[in-house]
Amino acid sequence: MTRKEEGAYRMKERICEALLHCLSMESFQKITVKRIIEKAGINRSTFYKYFLDKYDLRDYYLGQILEEFKQEKNYDFIKAGKDEIDDPVYSRNLRNSEEFIKKNSRIYKILWSSDIGSDLYGQMQEILRADILETILTDPFYSEEKLPYAILYADLFSCDFMLTIRWWIDHMDTIEFEKASNLMKGNMEKGFFQTFRDIMEGKIKVKI
């Protein structure tokens, strides 16, 4: 990245942060470019150098959020058996995913609860679902007759993961993140996760 590109990137980040602040105060429909540039501490010409209007800014910002979410994916931990969940490789992958969510919790709390004309939460859940399914299809225990179960598990896990994160974000002022992490780990040790692993490993026979 050249110095000019870096400067443009930082300015866009500054404007996006101003938009986020405005969204924490009122709905997107009520926000004006004037409000955004006042919060960013820039003039109108600088704003229009990078964005056509507030809708263009919103689309860029949400696109950045989704792209970062995609890039942080690593769901190999779903290949772990009951006795492998605490293995450093798998536990590190799970922890990294959780820490990424924790780092961005303020952003998600605002965007998920704001009327921004886009279902960011649903889009993130779909990204997670697709990535988990892709990971399952590379599992050495996977076979074609298990595809319906793989799809079901991807749906259930992505829903459970996102709901748990959203629950923690809604209560993060009173509930420590570690408790949400323990809930997810407990689900992997005792919930449907292990039933799915048994299906994948042939411990539970399935016929389609």
C-alpha positions in Angstrom: 0.0 0.0 0.0 1.4 3.4 -1.0 1.4 6.4 1.3 -1.4 7.9 -0.8 -3.5 4.7 -0.6 -2.8 4.4 3.2 -4.0 8.0 3.6 -7.2 7.3 1.7 -7.8 4.1 3.7 -7.4 6.0 7.0 -9.7 8.8 5.9 -12.4 6.2 4.9 -12.0 4.6 8.3 -12.4 7.9 10.0 -15.6 8.6 8.1 -16.9 5.1 8.8 -16.2 5.6 12.5 -18.2 8.9 12.3 -21.1 7.0 10.7 -21.0 4.4 13.4 -21.1 7.0 16.1 -24.1 8.6 14.4 -25.8 5.2 14.2 -25.4 4.8 18.0 -27.5 8.0 18.4 -30.2 7.7 15.8 -31.6 5.8 12.8 -29.8 5.8 9.5 -32.7 7.5 7.8 -32.3 10.5 10.1 -28.5 10.8 9.6 -27.3 13.4 7.2 -24.0 13.9 5.5 -23.7 17.1 7.5 -23.9 15.2 10.7 -21.3 12.7 9.5 -18.7 15.3 8.4 -19.2 17.2 11.6 -18.4 14.1 13.7 -15.5 13.2 11.4 -14.1 16.7 11.5 -13.8 17.0 7.8 -15.3 19.3 5.1 -18.0 18.3 2.6 -15.6 18.1 -0.3 -13.5 15.5 1.5 -16.5 13.3 2.1 -17.5 13.5 -1.6 -14.0 12.7 -2.6 -14.5 9.2 -1.3 -18.3 8.6 -1.3 -21.3 9.5 -3.5 -23.7 9.9 -0.6 -24.5 8.4 2.8 -25.9 5.2 1.1 -22.6 4.7 -0.7 -20.8 5.1 2.6 -23.1 2.6 4.3 -22.6 0.0 1.6 -18.8 0.5 1.7 -18.7 0.2 5.5 -20.9 -2.9 5.7 -18.9 -4.5 2.9 -15.7 -3.9 5.0 -17.3 -5.5 8.0 -18.4 -8.6 6.1 -15.0 -8.9 4.4 -13.2 -8.8 7.7 -15.6 -11.4 9.1 -14.8 -13.7 6.1 -11.1 -13.2 6.4 -11.1 -14.2 10.1 -12.7 -17.6 9.5 -11.1 -20.7 10.8 -13.6 -23.4 11.8 -11.4 -26.5 11.8 -12.4 -26.9 15.5 -15.7 -28.5 14.3 -13.6 -31.5 13.2 -12.6 -32.2 16.8 -14.0 -35.2 18.6 -15.1 -35.0 22.2 -11.6 -35.8 23.5 -9.9 -33.4 21.1 -11.8 -30.2 21.9 -9.1 -29.1 24.3 -6.3 -29.9 21.8 -4.2 -26.7 21.4 -4.9 -26.5 17.7 -8.6 -26.7 17.9 -9.0 -24.7 21.1 -6.8 -21.9 19.6 -9.0 -21.8 16.5 -12.2 -21.5 18.5 -10.6 -18.9 20.8 -9.4 -16.8 17.9 -12.9 -16.8 16.4 -14.3 -15.7 19.8 -11.6 -13.0 20.3 -12.3 -11.5 16.9 -16.0 -11.2 17.9 -15.1 -9.7 21.2 -12.8 -7.1 19.6 -15.6 -6.0 17.3 -18.4 -6.3 19.9 -19.0 -2.5 20.0 -19.4 -2.3 16.2 -21.7 -5.3 16.1 -23.8 -4.1 19.0 -24.5 -0.9 17.1 -25.0 -2.3 13.6 -27.1 -5.2 14.6 -29.5 -3.0 16.5 -29.6 -0.1 14.0 -32.1 0.4 11.2 -29.5 0.5 8.4 -31.6 -1.0 5.6 -29.5 -4.2 5.6 -29.6 -7.5 7.6 -26.0 -7.5 8.6 -26.6 -10.1 11.3 -28.2 -12.5 8.8 -25.5 -12.0 6.3 -22.8 -12.8 8.9 -24.7 -15.9 9.9 -24.9 -17.0 6.3 -21.2 -16.5 5.8 -20.6 -18.6 8.9 -23.0 -21.3 7.7 -21.3 -21.6 4.3 -17.8 -21.6 5.8 -18.7 -24.4 8.3 -20.3 -26.5 5.5 -17.2 -26.0 3.4 -15.1 -27.2 6.3 -17.3 -30.2 6.9 -16.9 -31.2 3.3 -13.1 -31.5 3.7 -13.5 -33.7 6.8 -11.8 -37.1 6.2 -14.9 -38.8 7.7 -17.3 -37.0 5.3 -19.2 -39.0 2.7 -21.9 -38.0 0.3 -24.8 -39.8 2.1 -24.0 -37.5 5.1 -24.6 -34.3 3.2 -28.1 -33.7 4.7 -26.7 -34.0 8.2 -23.8 -31.7 7.3 -26.2 -29.1 6.0 -28.3 -29.4 9.2 -25.3 -29.1 11.4 -24.0 -26.0 9.5 -27.5 -24.4 10.0 -27.7 -25.3 13.7 -24.1 -24.4 14.6 -24.1 -21.0 12.8 -27.4 -20.1 14.4 -26.3 -21.2 17.9 -22.9 -19.5 17.5 -24.4 -16.2 16.4 -27.2 -16.3 18.9 -24.8 -16.9 21.8 -22.6 -14.0 20.6 -25.6 -11.7 20.2 -26.8 -12.7 23.7 -23.4 -11.9 25.2 -23.2 -8.6 23.3 -26.6 -7.6 24.6 -25.5 -8.4 28.2 -21.8 -7.6 28.1 -22.1 -4.9 30.7 -23.0 -7.6 33.3 -21.8 -10.9 31.8 -18.1 -11.7 31.2 -17.1 -12.9 27.8 -15.6 -16.0 29.4 -19.2 -17.2 30.3 -20.3 -17.0 26.6 -17.1 -18.9 25.6 -17.9 -21.6 28.2 -21.4 -22.0 26.8 -20.1 -22.6 23.3 -17.5 -25.0 24.6 -20.1 -26.9 26.7 -22.3 -27.2 23.7 -19.5 -28.7 21.7 -18.7 -31.2 24.5 -22.3 -32.2 25.3 -24.8 -30.9 22.7 -25.7 -31.7 19.1 -22.0 -31.2 18.2 -21.1 -34.7 19.5 -24.1 -36.3 17.9 -22.9 -34.9 14.6 -19.3 -36.1 15.2 -20.7 -39.6 15.9 -22.6 -39.5 12.6 -19.5 -38.3 10.7 -17.3 -41.0 12.3 -19.8 -43.8 11.7 -20.6 -44.4 15.4 -24.3 -43.6 14.5 -25.4 -45.3 11.3 -27.4 -43.3 8.9 -29.3 -44.3 5.8 -30.7 -41.9 3.2 
